[in-house]
Amino acid sequence: MVPPSWITYTTQIKDFFVILKCCNKFVGFNSIFETNKLIQILQQRHPFRHFKHTVDHSEFRQDWFAFKQQFIEKLITETFQMHTSSEE
């Protein structure tokens, strides 16, 4: 069980590579057309702004939010377990 103090960590995930990893994993779950489009967006300037705009105006919007929440929860759980196991 993850303590409530770790839940606030979700609002502080601003690491570029963590966000990029989340976006790239999400891209793998979409159709071929959308995957190619999103891959191109992630390779351009301001990738997150364009990614967000594209996803917000697509049928994948709800899927993105659900996927992102699940990704963050998994990241927090893994990080918590890693820290607690190293303290023992």
SVG drawing of the C-alpha trace seen along z (x, -y; Angstrom):
<svg xmlns="http://www.w3.org/2000/svg" viewBox="-14 -24 33 29">
<polyline fill="none" stroke="black" stroke-width="0.4" points="0.0,0.0 1.3,-3.4 1.1,-6.0 -1.0,-9.2 2.2,-11.3 3.4,-9.6 0.2,-10.4 1.2,-14.1 4.2,-12.9 1.9,-12.6 1.6,-16.3 5.3,-16.8 6.3,-14.5 7.9,-17.0 10.9,-15.0 11.2,-15.3 12.2,-11.6 9.5,-10.2 6.9,-12.2 8.4,-11.3 8.4,-7.6 4.7,-7.8 3.9,-9.5 5.9,-6.9 4.2,-4.0 0.8,-5.5 1.6,-5.9 2.1,-2.1 -1.5,-1.5 -3.1,-3.5 -4.0,-2.8 -1.3,-2.8 -2.4,-6.2 -2.5,-7.9 0.8,-6.2 2.7,-7.6 1.2,-11.0 2.0,-11.0 5.6,-9.7 6.2,-12.6 4.8,-15.0 7.1,-13.7 10.1,-14.3 9.3,-17.9 9.9,-21.1 7.6,-21.5 6.6,-17.8 4.4,-17.9 2.4,-20.9 1.7,-19.4 1.1,-16.0 -1.5,-17.4 -3.2,-19.5 -3.4,-16.5 -4.7,-14.1 -7.2,-16.7 -8.8,-16.9 -9.0,-13.2 -11.1,-10.2 -8.2,-9.1 -8.5,-11.9 -10.1,-9.7 -7.8,-6.8 -4.8,-9.2 -6.0,-10.4 -6.7,-6.8 -3.3,-5.6 -1.4,-8.5 -3.0,-8.0 -2.2,-4.3 1.3,-5.0 1.9,-7.5 0.4,-5.1 2.6,-2.3 5.7,-4.6 4.8,-5.7 4.3,-2.1 7.6,-0.9 9.5,-3.9 7.9,-3.4 8.8,0.3 12.3,-0.4 12.8,-2.9 11.2,-0.8 13.2,2.4 16.5,0.5 15.7,-0.8 15.3,2.7"/>
</svg>
